[in-house]
Amino acid sequence: MEDDFYATLKLNSGEEIFAKVSPTEEEDRVFLILSNPITISEIKGRNGITGYKIEPWLKTTNDDMFIINLDNVITLSESSDIPRLPLRY
């Protein structure tokens, strides 16, 4: 399998998450190990200021690694670098 990489994943549930991904294969099935997955949402302030809210994907656990089946992924977009969100004033 490939080395670890950063990616945005769109899941069958509609969720969109960003994480460090480690693909692994077991018994002819592919799983993705996600490290520190987060969600990123755009927020707009009253003055027209746009910003971004970054939150853990799962908020009720202290775990930082999760395993998901590749069958639960609609699409995956590899990132060559951790995204740097623009600051707008």
PDB file with one MODEL, atoms N, CA, C and O in Angstrom:
MODEL        1
ATOM      1  N   MET A   1       0.827  -1.179   0.000  1.00  0.00           N
ATOM      2  CA  MET A   1       0.000   0.000   0.000  1.00  0.00           C
ATOM      3  C   MET A   1       0.879   1.254   0.000  1.00  0.00           C
ATOM      4  O   MET A   1       2.086   1.188   0.233  1.00  0.00           O
ATOM      5  N   GLU A   2       0.254   2.371  -0.262  1.00  0.00           N
ATOM      6  CA  GLU A   2       0.943   3.663  -0.317  1.00  0.00           C
ATOM      7  C   GLU A   2       1.396   4.141   1.051  1.00  0.00           C
ATOM      8  O   GLU A   2       1.036   3.583   2.087  1.00  0.00           O
ATOM      9  N   ASP A   3       2.198   5.193   1.016  1.00  0.00           N
ATOM     10  CA  ASP A   3       2.573   5.882   2.239  1.00  0.00           C
ATOM     11  C   ASP A   3       1.397   6.720   2.727  1.00  0.00           C
ATOM     12  O   ASP A   3       0.394   6.873   2.030  1.00  0.00           O
ATOM     13  N   ASP A   4       1.535   7.253   3.921  1.00  0.00           N
ATOM     14  CA  ASP A   4       0.512   8.152   4.472  1.00  0.00           C
ATOM     15  C   ASP A   4       0.407   9.412   3.616  1.00  0.00           C
ATOM     16  O   ASP A   4       1.382   9.837   2.997  1.00  0.00           O
ATOM     17  N   PHE A   5      -0.786  10.002   3.589  1.00  0.00           N
ATOM     18  CA  PHE A   5      -0.989  11.245   2.856  1.00  0.00           C
ATOM     19  C   PHE A   5      -2.151  12.005   3.486  1.00  0.00           C
ATOM     20  O   PHE A   5      -2.973  11.421   4.192  1.00  0.00           O
ATOM     21  N   TYR A   6      -2.216  13.300   3.230  1.00  0.00           N
ATOM     22  CA  TYR A   6      -3.331  14.134   3.699  1.00  0.00           C
ATOM     23  C   TYR A   6      -4.387  14.172   2.605  1.00  0.00           C
ATOM     24  O   TYR A   6      -4.066  14.233   1.418  1.00  0.00           O
ATOM     25  N   ALA A   7      -5.652  14.134   3.019  1.00  0.00           N
ATOM     26  CA  ALA A   7      -6.726  14.134   2.026  1.00  0.00           C
ATOM     27  C   ALA A   7      -8.028  14.646   2.623  1.00  0.00           C
ATOM     28  O   ALA A   7      -8.248  14.605   3.834  1.00  0.00           O
ATOM     29  N   THR A   8      -8.882  15.129   1.724  1.00  0.00           N
ATOM     30  CA  THR A   8     -10.266  15.433   2.057  1.00  0.00           C
ATOM     31  C   THR A   8     -11.091  14.255   1.579  1.00  0.00           C
ATOM     32  O   THR A   8     -10.937  13.807   0.443  1.00  0.00           O
ATOM     33  N   LEU A   9     -11.962  13.752   2.433  1.00  0.00           N
ATOM     34  CA  LEU A   9     -12.804  12.608   2.106  1.00  0.00           C
ATOM     35  C   LEU A   9     -14.265  13.010   2.165  1.00  0.00           C
ATOM     36  O   LEU A   9     -14.685  13.714   3.083  1.00  0.00           O
ATOM     37  N   LYS A  10     -15.032  12.569   1.196  1.00  0.00           N
ATOM     38  CA  LYS A  10     -16.488  12.749   1.205  1.00  0.00           C
ATOM     39  C   LYS A  10     -17.072  11.373   1.480  1.00  0.00           C
ATOM     40  O   LYS A  10     -16.888  10.446   0.690  1.00  0.00           O
ATOM     41  N   LEU A  11     -17.776  11.239   2.599  1.00  0.00           N
ATOM     42  CA  LEU A  11     -18.319   9.947   3.009  1.00  0.00           C
ATOM     43  C   LEU A  11     -19.738   9.756   2.489  1.00  0.00           C
ATOM     44  O   LEU A  11     -20.415  10.723   2.140  1.00  0.00           O
ATOM     45  N   ASN A  12     -20.184   8.500   2.440  1.00  0.00           N
ATOM     46  CA  ASN A  12     -21.555   8.181   2.014  1.00  0.00           C
ATOM     47  C   ASN A  12     -22.585   8.926   2.845  1.00  0.00           C
ATOM     48  O   ASN A  12     -23.680   9.210   2.360  1.00  0.00           O
ATOM     49  N   SER A  13     -22.254   9.244   4.083  1.00  0.00           N
ATOM     50  CA  SER A  13     -23.176   9.938   4.989  1.00  0.00           C
ATOM     51  C   SER A  13     -23.342  11.412   4.630  1.00  0.00           C
ATOM     52  O   SER A  13     -24.227  12.086   5.159  1.00  0.00           O
ATOM     53  N   GLY A  14     -22.485  11.919   3.726  1.00  0.00           N
ATOM     54  CA  GLY A  14     -22.517  13.323   3.359  1.00  0.00           C
ATOM     55  C   GLY A  14     -21.465  14.142   4.079  1.00  0.00           C
ATOM     56  O   GLY A  14     -21.224  15.294   3.719  1.00  0.00           O
ATOM     57  N   GLU A  15     -20.835  13.563   5.090  1.00  0.00           N
ATOM     58  CA  GLU A  15     -19.802  14.278   5.835  1.00  0.00           C
ATOM     59  C   GLU A  15     -18.564  14.496   4.967  1.00  0.00           C
ATOM     60  O   GLU A  15     -18.214  13.659   4.135  1.00  0.00           O
ATOM     61  N   GLU A  16     -17.920  15.622   5.176  1.00  0.00           N
ATOM     62  CA  GLU A  16     -16.675  15.950   4.492  1.00  0.00           C
ATOM     63  C   GLU A  16     -15.624  16.176   5.573  1.00  0.00           C
ATOM     64  O   GLU A  16     -15.782  17.047   6.429  1.00  0.00           O
ATOM     65  N   ILE A  17     -14.551  15.390   5.531  1.00  0.00           N
ATOM     66  CA  ILE A  17     -13.532  15.485   6.573  1.00  0.00           C
ATOM     67  C   ILE A  17     -12.142  15.573   5.957  1.00  0.00           C
ATOM     68  O   ILE A  17     -11.910  15.131   4.832  1.00  0.00           O
ATOM     69  N   PHE A  18     -11.229  16.153   6.722  1.00  0.00           N
ATOM     70  CA  PHE A  18      -9.832  16.263   6.315  1.00  0.00           C
ATOM     71  C   PHE A  18      -9.005  15.512   7.344  1.00  0.00           C
ATOM     72  O   PHE A  18      -9.216  15.672   8.547  1.00  0.00           O
ATOM     73  N   ALA A  19      -8.055  14.685   6.879  1.00  0.00           N
ATOM     74  CA  ALA A  19      -7.257  13.894   7.808  1.00  0.00           C
ATOM     75  C   ALA A  19      -5.980  13.393   7.133  1.00  0.00           C
ATOM     76  O   ALA A  19      -5.843  13.423   5.910  1.00  0.00           O
ATOM     77  N   LYS A  20      -5.063  12.936   7.963  1.00  0.00           N
ATOM     78  CA  LYS A  20      -3.914  12.188   7.472  1.00  0.00           C
ATOM     79  C   LYS A  20      -4.411  10.760   7.288  1.00  0.00           C
ATOM     80  O   LYS A  20      -4.970  10.175   8.216  1.00  0.00           O
ATOM     81  N   VAL A  21      -4.213  10.196   6.104  1.00  0.00           N
ATOM     82  CA  VAL A  21      -4.784   8.903   5.740  1.00  0.00           C
ATOM     83  C   VAL A  21      -3.683   7.869   5.558  1.00  0.00           C
ATOM     84  O   VAL A  21      -2.667   8.121   4.911  1.00  0.00           O
ATOM     85  N   SER A  22      -3.912   6.695   6.149  1.00  0.00           N
ATOM     86  CA  SER A  22      -3.006   5.556   5.974  1.00  0.00           C
ATOM     87  C   SER A  22      -3.828   4.384   5.452  1.00  0.00           C
ATOM     88  O   SER A  22      -4.559   3.758   6.219  1.00  0.00           O
ATOM     89  N   PRO A  23      -3.721   4.076   4.157  1.00  0.00           N
ATOM     90  CA  PRO A  23      -4.489   2.947   3.628  1.00  0.00           C
ATOM     91  C   PRO A  23      -3.874   1.621   4.070  1.00  0.00           C
ATOM     92  O   PRO A  23      -2.655   1.495   4.182  1.00  0.00           O
ATOM     93  N   THR A  24      -4.732   0.641   4.318  1.00  0.00           N
ATOM     94  CA  THR A  24      -4.272  -0.695   4.687  1.00  0.00           C
ATOM     95  C   THR A  24      -5.230  -1.720   4.095  1.00  0.00           C
ATOM     96  O   THR A  24      -6.419  -1.447   3.928  1.00  0.00           O
ATOM     97  N   GLU A  25      -4.715  -2.878   3.786  1.00  0.00           N
ATOM     98  CA  GLU A  25      -5.530  -3.923   3.170  1.00  0.00           C
ATOM     99  C   GLU A  25      -5.538  -5.144   4.078  1.00  0.00           C
ATOM    100  O   GLU A  25      -4.506  -5.555   4.610  1.00  0.00           O
ATOM    101  N   GLU A  26      -6.732  -5.713   4.242  1.00  0.00           N
ATOM    102  CA  GLU A  26      -6.873  -6.890   5.085  1.00  0.00           C
ATOM    103  C   GLU A  26      -7.954  -7.778   4.492  1.00  0.00           C
ATOM    104  O   GLU A  26      -9.096  -7.347   4.325  1.00  0.00           O
ATOM    105  N   GLU A  27      -7.600  -9.006   4.177  1.00  0.00           N
ATOM    106  CA  GLU A  27      -8.557  -9.966   3.610  1.00  0.00           C
ATOM    107  C   GLU A  27      -9.290  -9.401   2.402  1.00  0.00           C
ATOM    108  O   GLU A  27     -10.517  -9.471   2.332  1.00  0.00           O
ATOM    109  N   ASP A  28      -8.553  -8.848   1.458  1.00  0.00           N
ATOM    110  CA  ASP A  28      -9.102  -8.312   0.208  1.00  0.00           C
ATOM    111  C   ASP A  28     -10.041  -7.120   0.404  1.00  0.00           C
ATOM    112  O   ASP A  28     -10.824  -6.805  -0.492  1.00  0.00           O
ATOM    113  N   ARG A  29      -9.975  -6.464   1.541  1.00  0.00           N
ATOM    114  CA  ARG A  29     -10.744  -5.242   1.782  1.00  0.00           C
ATOM    115  C   ARG A  29      -9.774  -4.135   2.131  1.00  0.00           C
ATOM    116  O   ARG A  29      -8.760  -4.361   2.791  1.00  0.00           O
ATOM    117  N   VAL A  30     -10.100  -2.926   1.678  1.00  0.00           N
ATOM    118  CA  VAL A  30      -9.239  -1.774   1.947  1.00  0.00           C
ATOM    119  C   VAL A  30      -9.882  -0.933   3.050  1.00  0.00           C
ATOM    120  O   VAL A  30     -11.064  -0.594   2.995  1.00  0.00           O
ATOM    121  N   PHE A  31      -9.072  -0.612   4.042  1.00  0.00           N
ATOM    122  CA  PHE A  31      -9.487   0.251   5.141  1.00  0.00           C
ATOM    123  C   PHE A  31      -8.610   1.488   5.138  1.00  0.00           C
ATOM    124  O   PHE A  31      -7.470   1.454   4.674  1.00  0.00           O
ATOM    125  N   LEU A  32      -9.143   2.570   5.654  1.00  0.00           N
ATOM    126  CA  LEU A  32      -8.378   3.802   5.795  1.00  0.00           C
ATOM    127  C   LEU A  32      -8.251   4.114   7.278  1.00  0.00           C
ATOM    128  O   LEU A  32      -9.249   4.172   7.997  1.00  0.00           O
ATOM    129  N   ILE A  33      -7.033   4.312   7.726  1.00  0.00           N
ATOM    130  CA  ILE A  33      -6.792   4.745   9.096  1.00  0.00           C
ATOM    131  C   ILE A  33      -6.656   6.259   9.039  1.00  0.00           C
ATOM    132  O   ILE A  33      -5.760   6.781   8.376  1.00  0.00           O
ATOM    133  N   LEU A  34      -7.540   6.960   9.731  1.00  0.00           N
ATOM    134  CA  LEU A  34      -7.560   8.422   9.727  1.00  0.00           C
ATOM    135  C   LEU A  34      -6.941   8.937  11.020  1.00  0.00           C
ATOM    136  O   LEU A  34      -7.340   8.538  12.114  1.00  0.00           O
ATOM    137  N   SER A  35      -5.972   9.818  10.886  1.00  0.00           N
ATOM    138  CA  SER A  35      -5.326  10.429  12.053  1.00  0.00           C
ATOM    139  C   SER A  35      -5.821  11.858  12.211  1.00  0.00           C
ATOM    140  O   SER A  35      -5.764  12.656  11.275  1.00  0.00           O
ATOM    141  N   ASN A  36      -6.303  12.168  13.396  1.00  0.00           N
ATOM    142  CA  ASN A  36      -6.770  13.509  13.747  1.00  0.00           C
ATOM    143  C   ASN A  36      -7.715  14.120  12.699  1.00  0.00           C
ATOM    144  O   ASN A  36      -7.459  15.225  12.220  1.00  0.00           O
ATOM    145  N   PRO A  37      -8.795  13.427  12.336  1.00  0.00           N
ATOM    146  CA  PRO A  37      -9.713  13.982  11.335  1.00  0.00           C
ATOM    147  C   PRO A  37     -10.437  15.220  11.863  1.00  0.00           C
ATOM    148  O   PRO A  37     -10.802  15.303  13.035  1.00  0.00           O
ATOM    149  N   ILE A  38     -10.630  16.174  10.960  1.00  0.00           N
ATOM    150  CA  ILE A  38     -11.296  17.427  11.316  1.00  0.00           C
ATOM    151  C   ILE A  38     -12.356  17.765  10.269  1.00  0.00           C
ATOM    152  O   ILE A  38     -12.342  17.255   9.148  1.00  0.00           O
ATOM    153  N   THR A  39     -13.270  18.639  10.674  1.00  0.00           N
ATOM    154  CA  THR A  39     -14.213  19.231   9.716  1.00  0.00           C
ATOM    155  C   THR A  39     -13.893  20.716   9.637  1.00  0.00           C
ATOM    156  O   THR A  39     -13.496  21.334  10.625  1.00  0.00           O
ATOM    157  N   ILE A  40     -14.071  21.273   8.459  1.00  0.00           N
ATOM    158  CA  ILE A  40     -13.815  22.695   8.235  1.00  0.00           C
ATOM    159  C   ILE A  40     -15.089  23.298   7.660  1.00  0.00           C
ATOM    160  O   ILE A  40     -15.609  22.828   6.648  1.00  0.00           O
ATOM    161  N   SER A  41     -15.582  24.336   8.312  1.00  0.00           N
ATOM    162  CA  SER A  41     -16.780  24.996   7.788  1.00  0.00           C
ATOM    163  C   SER A  41     -16.535  26.495   7.702  1.00  0.00           C
ATOM    164  O   SER A  41     -15.855  27.086   8.540  1.00  0.00           O
ATOM    165  N   GLU A  42     -17.109  27.089   6.665  1.00  0.00           N
ATOM    166  CA  GLU A  42     -16.983  28.529   6.470  1.00  0.00           C
ATOM    167  C   GLU A  42     -18.048  29.224   7.302  1.00  0.00           C
ATOM    168  O   GLU A  42     -19.207  28.808   7.326  1.00  0.00           O
ATOM    169  N   ILE A  43     -17.642  30.280   7.979  1.00  0.00           N
ATOM    170  CA  ILE A  43     -18.600  31.062   8.761  1.00  0.00           C
ATOM    171  C   ILE A  43     -18.511  32.518   8.321  1.00  0.00           C
ATOM    172  O   ILE A  43     -17.441  33.013   7.967  1.00  0.00           O
ATOM    173  N   LYS A  44     -19.650  33.187   8.352  1.00  0.00           N
ATOM    174  CA  LYS A  44     -19.698  34.594   7.948  1.00  0.00           C
ATOM    175  C   LYS A  44     -20.172  35.429   9.125  1.00  0.00           C
ATOM    176  O   LYS A  44     -21.184  35.129   9.758  1.00  0.00           O
ATOM    177  N   GLY A  45     -19.424  36.473   9.400  1.00  0.00           N
ATOM    178  CA  GLY A  45     -19.771  37.377  10.488  1.00  0.00           C
ATOM    179  C   GLY A  45     -20.763  38.427  10.049  1.00  0.00           C
ATOM    180  O   GLY A  45     -21.089  38.537   8.867  1.00  0.00           O
ATOM    181  N   ARG A  46     -21.237  39.190  10.998  1.00  0.00           N
ATOM    182  CA  ARG A  46     -22.223  40.239  10.710  1.00  0.00           C
ATOM    183  C   ARG A  46     -21.670  41.324   9.798  1.00  0.00           C
ATOM    184  O   ARG A  46     -22.415  41.909   9.011  1.00  0.00           O
ATOM    185  N   ASN A  47     -20.397  41.596   9.893  1.00  0.00           N
ATOM    186  CA  ASN A  47     -19.781  42.664   9.102  1.00  0.00           C
ATOM    187  C   ASN A  47     -19.304  42.181   7.733  1.00  0.00           C
ATOM    188  O   ASN A  47     -18.547  42.878   7.057  1.00  0.00           O
ATOM    189  N   GLY A  48     -19.741  41.003   7.329  1.00  0.00           N
ATOM    190  CA  GLY A  48     -19.319  40.471   6.047  1.00  0.00           C
ATOM    191  C   GLY A  48     -17.962  39.782   6.093  1.00  0.00           C
ATOM    192  O   GLY A  48     -17.419  39.391   5.060  1.00  0.00           O
ATOM    193  N   ILE A  49     -17.426  39.637   7.286  1.00  0.00           N
ATOM    194  CA  ILE A  49     -16.131  38.968   7.442  1.00  0.00           C
ATOM    195  C   ILE A  49     -16.347  37.465   7.345  1.00  0.00           C
ATOM    196  O   ILE A  49     -17.239  36.911   7.988  1.00  0.00           O
ATOM    197  N   THR A  50     -15.521  36.813   6.535  1.00  0.00           N
ATOM    198  CA  THR A  50     -15.598  35.368   6.374  1.00  0.00           C
ATOM    199  C   THR A  50     -14.426  34.726   7.096  1.00  0.00           C
ATOM    200  O   THR A  50     -13.293  35.200   7.018  1.00  0.00           O
ATOM    201  N   GLY A  51     -14.715  33.645   7.795  1.00  0.00           N
ATOM    202  CA  GLY A  51     -13.670  32.903   8.491  1.00  0.00           C
ATOM    203  C   GLY A  51     -13.950  31.414   8.384  1.00  0.00           C
ATOM    204  O   GLY A  51     -14.881  30.994   7.698  1.00  0.00           O
ATOM    205  N   TYR A  52     -13.146  30.631   9.060  1.00  0.00           N
ATOM    206  CA  TYR A  52     -13.291  29.189   9.014  1.00  0.00           C
ATOM    207  C   TYR A  52     -13.311  28.626  10.423  1.00  0.00           C
ATOM    208  O   TYR A  52     -12.564  29.071  11.295  1.00  0.00           O
ATOM    209  N   LYS A  53     -14.160  27.659  10.632  1.00  0.00           N
ATOM    210  CA  LYS A  53     -14.269  26.982  11.910  1.00  0.00           C
ATOM    211  C   LYS A  53     -13.729  25.567  11.728  1.00  0.00           C
ATOM    212  O   LYS A  53     -14.197  24.822  10.867  1.00  0.00           O
ATOM    213  N   ILE A  54     -12.752  25.206  12.536  1.00  0.00           N
ATOM    214  CA  ILE A  54     -12.134  23.885  12.469  1.00  0.00           C
ATOM    215  C   ILE A  54     -12.489  23.144  13.747  1.00  0.00           C
ATOM    216  O   ILE A  54     -12.242  23.629  14.852  1.00  0.00           O
ATOM    217  N   GLU A  55     -13.072  21.961  13.583  1.00  0.00           N
ATOM    218  CA  GLU A  55     -13.496  21.171  14.725  1.00  0.00           C
ATOM    219  C   GLU A  55     -13.087  19.714  14.540  1.00  0.00           C
ATOM    220  O   GLU A  55     -12.924  19.250  13.411  1.00  0.00           O
ATOM    221  N   PRO A  56     -12.922  18.992  15.650  1.00  0.00           N
ATOM    222  CA  PRO A  56     -12.674  17.548  15.518  1.00  0.00           C
ATOM    223  C   PRO A  56     -13.870  16.892  14.840  1.00  0.00           C
ATOM    224  O   PRO A  56     -15.008  17.327  15.014  1.00  0.00           O
ATOM    225  N   TRP A  57     -13.607  15.854  14.075  1.00  0.00           N
ATOM    226  CA  TRP A  57     -14.671  15.144  13.368  1.00  0.00           C
ATOM    227  C   TRP A  57     -15.666  14.551  14.367  1.00  0.00           C
ATOM    228  O   TRP A  57     -16.875  14.732  14.223  1.00  0.00           O
ATOM    229  N   LEU A  58     -15.161  13.847  15.374  1.00  0.00           N
ATOM    230  CA  LEU A  58     -16.005  13.299  16.430  1.00  0.00           C
ATOM    231  C   LEU A  58     -15.700  14.053  17.717  1.00  0.00           C
ATOM    232  O   LEU A  58     -14.555  14.090  18.168  1.00  0.00           O
ATOM    233  N   LYS A  59     -16.708  14.641  18.292  1.00  0.00           N
ATOM    234  CA  LYS A  59     -16.503  15.537  19.436  1.00  0.00           C
ATOM    235  C   LYS A  59     -16.651  14.852  20.793  1.00  0.00           C
ATOM    236  O   LYS A  59     -16.325  15.449  21.818  1.00  0.00           O
ATOM    237  N   THR A  60     -17.136  13.614  20.818  1.00  0.00           N
ATOM    238  CA  THR A  60     -17.394  12.960  22.093  1.00  0.00           C
ATOM    239  C   THR A  60     -16.365  11.885  22.445  1.00  0.00           C
ATOM    240  O   THR A  60     -16.657  10.976  23.222  1.00  0.00           O
ATOM    241  N   THR A  61     -15.179  11.987  21.882  1.00  0.00           N
ATOM    242  CA  THR A  61     -14.125  11.022  22.173  1.00  0.00           C
ATOM    243  C   THR A  61     -12.783  11.727  22.218  1.00  0.00           C
ATOM    244  O   THR A  61     -12.608  12.793  21.626  1.00  0.00           O
ATOM    245  N   ASN A  62     -11.851  11.134  22.912  1.00  0.00           N
ATOM    246  CA  ASN A  62     -10.481  11.648  22.945  1.00  0.00           C
ATOM    247  C   ASN A  62      -9.574  10.885  21.986  1.00  0.00           C
ATOM    248  O   ASN A  62      -8.387  11.193  21.885  1.00  0.00           O
ATOM    249  N   ASP A  63     -10.120   9.887  21.278  1.00  0.00           N
ATOM    250  CA  ASP A  63      -9.334   9.127  20.313  1.00  0.00           C
ATOM    251  C   ASP A  63      -8.868  10.038  19.189  1.00  0.00           C
ATOM    252  O   ASP A  63      -9.554  10.996  18.833  1.00  0.00           O
ATOM    253  N   ASP A  64      -7.706   9.738  18.634  1.00  0.00           N
ATOM    254  CA  ASP A  64      -7.214  10.542  17.521  1.00  0.00           C
ATOM    255  C   ASP A  64      -7.014   9.718  16.254  1.00  0.00           C
ATOM    256  O   ASP A  64      -6.582  10.252  15.232  1.00  0.00           O
ATOM    257  N   MET A  65      -7.324   8.419  16.309  1.00  0.00           N
ATOM    258  CA  MET A  65      -7.218   7.562  15.131  1.00  0.00           C
ATOM    259  C   MET A  65      -8.516   6.783  14.963  1.00  0.00           C
ATOM    260  O   MET A  65      -9.093   6.287  15.931  1.00  0.00           O
ATOM    261  N   PHE A  66      -8.970   6.685  13.696  1.00  0.00           N
ATOM    262  CA  PHE A  66     -10.215   6.011  13.391  1.00  0.00           C
ATOM    263  C   PHE A  66     -10.015   5.160  12.142  1.00  0.00           C
ATOM    264  O   PHE A  66      -9.235   5.513  11.257  1.00  0.00           O
ATOM    265  N   ILE A  67     -10.721   4.041  12.078  1.00  0.00           N
ATOM    266  CA  ILE A  67     -10.633   3.142  10.932  1.00  0.00           C
ATOM    267  C   ILE A  67     -11.977   3.154  10.223  1.00  0.00           C
ATOM    268  O   ILE A  67     -13.019   2.927  10.838  1.00  0.00           O
ATOM    269  N   ILE A  68     -11.944   3.423   8.912  1.00  0.00           N
ATOM    270  CA  ILE A  68     -13.179   3.367   8.128  1.00  0.00           C
ATOM    271  C   ILE A  68     -12.950   2.475   6.916  1.00  0.00           C
ATOM    272  O   ILE A  68     -11.834   2.375   6.406  1.00  0.00           O
ATOM    273  N   ASN A  69     -13.997   1.842   6.471  1.00  0.00           N
ATOM    274  CA  ASN A  69     -13.951   0.995   5.292  1.00  0.00           C
ATOM    275  C   ASN A  69     -13.985   1.882   4.053  1.00  0.00           C
ATOM    276  O   ASN A  69     -14.752   2.844   3.999  1.00  0.00           O
ATOM    277  N   LEU A  70     -13.173   1.571   3.073  1.00  0.00           N
ATOM    278  CA  LEU A  70     -13.145   2.360   1.840  1.00  0.00           C
ATOM    279  C   LEU A  70     -14.508   2.377   1.155  1.00  0.00           C
ATOM    280  O   LEU A  70     -14.809   3.305   0.404  1.00  0.00           O
ATOM    281  N   ASP A  71     -15.332   1.366   1.404  1.00  0.00           N
ATOM    282  CA  ASP A  71     -16.684   1.325   0.827  1.00  0.00           C
ATOM    283  C   ASP A  71     -17.555   2.481   1.317  1.00  0.00           C
ATOM    284  O   ASP A  71     -18.563   2.800   0.686  1.00  0.00           O
ATOM    285  N   ASN A  72     -17.184   3.113   2.434  1.00  0.00           N
ATOM    286  CA  ASN A  72     -17.952   4.237   2.979  1.00  0.00           C
ATOM    287  C   ASN A  72     -17.511   5.581   2.422  1.00  0.00           C
ATOM    288  O   ASN A  72     -18.009   6.623   2.850  1.00  0.00           O
ATOM    289  N   VAL A  73     -16.583   5.568   1.471  1.00  0.00           N
ATOM    290  CA  VAL A  73     -16.034   6.798   0.903  1.00  0.00           C
ATOM    291  C   VAL A  73     -16.551   6.971  -0.515  1.00  0.00           C
ATOM    292  O   VAL A  73     -16.406   6.078  -1.350  1.00  0.00           O
ATOM    293  N   ILE A  74     -17.165   8.145  -0.791  1.00  0.00           N
ATOM    294  CA  ILE A  74     -17.626   8.445  -2.152  1.00  0.00           C
ATOM    295  C   ILE A  74     -16.445   8.890  -2.997  1.00  0.00           C
ATOM    296  O   ILE A  74     -16.235   8.393  -4.104  1.00  0.00           O
ATOM    297  N   THR A  75     -15.670   9.836  -2.460  1.00  0.00           N
ATOM    298  CA  THR A  75     -14.505  10.336  -3.187  1.00  0.00           C
ATOM    299  C   THR A  75     -13.445  10.788  -2.197  1.00  0.00           C
ATOM    300  O   THR A  75     -13.724  11.036  -1.023  1.00  0.00           O
ATOM    301  N   LEU A  76     -12.230  10.887  -2.699  1.00  0.00           N
ATOM    302  CA  LEU A  76     -11.097  11.255  -1.874  1.00  0.00           C
ATOM    303  C   LEU A  76     -10.201  12.155  -2.708  1.00  0.00           C
ATOM    304  O   LEU A  76      -9.885  11.833  -3.854  1.00  0.00           O
ATOM    305  N   SER A  77      -9.794  13.270  -2.143  1.00  0.00           N
ATOM    306  CA  SER A  77      -8.935  14.210  -2.855  1.00  0.00           C
ATOM    307  C   SER A  77      -7.657  14.412  -2.061  1.00  0.00           C
ATOM    308  O   SER A  77      -7.664  15.014  -0.988  1.00  0.00           O
ATOM    309  N   GLU A  78      -6.562  13.899  -2.603  1.00  0.00           N
ATOM    310  CA  GLU A  78      -5.280  13.989  -1.915  1.00  0.00           C
ATOM    311  C   GLU A  78      -4.775  15.425  -1.927  1.00  0.00           C
ATOM    312  O   GLU A  78      -4.917  16.140  -2.919  1.00  0.00           O
ATOM    313  N   SER A  79      -4.189  15.832  -0.823  1.00  0.00           N
ATOM    314  CA  SER A  79      -3.621  17.168  -0.686  1.00  0.00           C
ATOM    315  C   SER A  79      -2.113  17.045  -0.604  1.00  0.00           C
ATOM    316  O   SER A  79      -1.592  16.232   0.159  1.00  0.00           O
ATOM    317  N   SER A  80      -1.413  17.849  -1.387  1.00  0.00           N
ATOM    318  CA  SER A  80       0.050  17.782  -1.369  1.00  0.00           C
ATOM    319  C   SER A  80       0.623  18.517  -0.171  1.00  0.00           C
ATOM    320  O   SER A  80       1.807  18.381   0.138  1.00  0.00           O
ATOM    321  N   ASP A  81      -0.214  19.297   0.506  1.00  0.00           N
ATOM    322  CA  ASP A  81       0.224  20.073   1.658  1.00  0.00           C
ATOM    323  C   ASP A  81      -0.977  20.281   2.563  1.00  0.00           C
ATOM    324  O   ASP A  81      -2.117  20.235   2.101  1.00  0.00           O
ATOM    325  N   ILE A  82      -0.739  20.506   3.830  1.00  0.00           N
ATOM    326  CA  ILE A  82      -1.825  20.831   4.736  1.00  0.00           C
ATOM    327  C   ILE A  82      -2.390  22.171   4.275  1.00  0.00           C
ATOM    328  O   ILE A  82      -1.637  23.128   4.098  1.00  0.00           O
ATOM    329  N   PRO A  83      -3.715  22.253   4.078  1.00  0.00           N
ATOM    330  CA  PRO A  83      -4.266  23.500   3.542  1.00  0.00           C
ATOM    331  C   PRO A  83      -4.049  24.666   4.474  1.00  0.00           C
ATOM    332  O   PRO A  83      -4.179  24.550   5.693  1.00  0.00           O
ATOM    333  N   ARG A  84      -3.721  25.778   3.883  1.00  0.00           N
ATOM    334  CA  ARG A  84      -3.577  27.018   4.634  1.00  0.00           C
ATOM    335  C   ARG A  84      -4.788  27.873   4.274  1.00  0.00           C
ATOM    336  O   ARG A  84      -4.936  28.332   3.142  1.00  0.00           O
ATOM    337  N   LEU A  85      -5.624  28.068   5.244  1.00  0.00           N
ATOM    338  CA  LEU A  85      -6.863  28.786   5.006  1.00  0.00           C
ATOM    339  C   LEU A  85      -6.589  30.275   4.934  1.00  0.00           C
ATOM    340  O   LEU A  85      -5.885  30.814   5.789  1.00  0.00           O
ATOM    341  N   PRO A  86      -7.137  30.957   3.921  1.00  0.00           N
ATOM    342  CA  PRO A  86      -6.899  32.384   3.797  1.00  0.00           C
ATOM    343  C   PRO A  86      -7.587  33.162   4.908  1.00  0.00           C
ATOM    344  O   PRO A  86      -8.692  32.820   5.329  1.00  0.00           O
ATOM    345  N   LEU A  87      -6.937  34.190   5.369  1.00  0.00           N
ATOM    346  CA  LEU A  87      -7.526  35.085   6.340  1.00  0.00           C
ATOM    347  C   LEU A  87      -8.115  36.265   5.600  1.00  0.00           C
ATOM    348  O   LEU A  87      -7.442  36.889   4.779  1.00  0.00           O
ATOM    349  N   ARG A  88      -9.360  36.571   5.884  1.00  0.00           N
ATOM    350  CA  ARG A  88     -10.018  37.699   5.231  1.00  0.00           C
ATOM    351  C   ARG A  88     -10.447  38.674   6.305  1.00  0.00           C
ATOM    352  O   ARG A  88     -11.035  38.278   7.312  1.00  0.00           O
ATOM    353  N   TYR A  89     -10.157  39.942   6.095  1.00  0.00           N
ATOM    354  CA  TYR A  89     -10.531  40.972   7.056  1.00  0.00           C
ATOM    355  C   TYR A  89     -11.545  41.904   6.456  1.00  0.00           C
ATOM    356  O   TYR A  89     -11.986  42.844   7.117  1.00  0.00           O
TER     357      TYR A  89
ENDMDL
END
